């Protein structure tokens, strides 16, 4: 599962770009031409296969602080920042 921002950096096997050659044309989603590939990235929730999770992204920060018995680790968890989702093309991910 990932945020929309992370998904937008993933290549999508379903995306296509039209390539015009003379009177004919074709569609591709990868080539040695990286210009084509950058137009074939995941569009996240704009895709019919995108599925939302009930999970959210959190940020944890930890720091050590003095304690009467030595050092203590203080962990702070930020409020949820982004809802997580996944590509439904391969089914629901197994998350523990």
N, C-alpha and C positions, 0 to 999 in steps of 0.2 A: 504494500500500500504506500501511496505517496501523495504529496501535495500537488496541486495544479502546476506550480512553478517547476517542480522536479519532473513531472510528466512531460512538460513542454520541451524538455531536453532529450526526450527519448524518440528514437526513430519508430515510425508506424509502418507495419507491413501492408496495411490496407490503403494508405494514401497514394495518390497518383498525380503526376505532373504531365501535362500534354506537351509532346515534342513534335514540332512541325518540321518536316523535311520535304522540300519540294511540294508536290501536289498531295502527298500522303502525310500521315502522322502516326504517332504512337503514344503510348502512355508508359511512364516508368516511375519507379520509386527509389532507385539507387543507381549509381553509376560512378565512374571515376570523376565525374564532374560534381564537385561538392555543392554547386549551386542548386542542382536538382534535389539532392538529399536534404538541404535545409528547408525545403518546402514540403517535406514529407515527415514532419515531426508530429507527435501526439498533440491533439487539440483539446484533450481533457474532456470537460463536461460538454463541449460542443459536439462531441461524437456520440452516436447512438449506442455504442458499446460501453461507454464510460459508466461505471457504477460507483455510487457513493457508499462509503463505509460509515459506521456510527462512531468511528474513532476520530480523534483530533490530534494534531501535532502539538507537542509540548516541548518546552526547553527547560532543561535542568542545569542549574549552576551549583557547584559545590565549593566550599571554602573551609579551611581549617581555622578554628578559633580556640583560644585558650579556655581550659576548663579546670575545675579544681582537681581533677584526677589526671591531668595531662592535656592532651589536645582532643578536641571534639570536631567532627565534620558536620557542618551545617549545609543542608541541601535545600535549595529553593526551587520550586517548580512554577514556571510562568503559567498564566491563564492560557487556555487553548488559543492557538494562533491561527490555525488553518485546518479545515476539515480534510480528511484523507479520502482518497478514492483509488480506483484501480481500473485497468482495462479488462472488460468482461470477455474479450475474445478467447482467452484461455480458461475461463471459468473463475470461480471465487478462489482467491489465494488462501492457503492454509496458514493461519496466523495463530500463534499460541499466546 
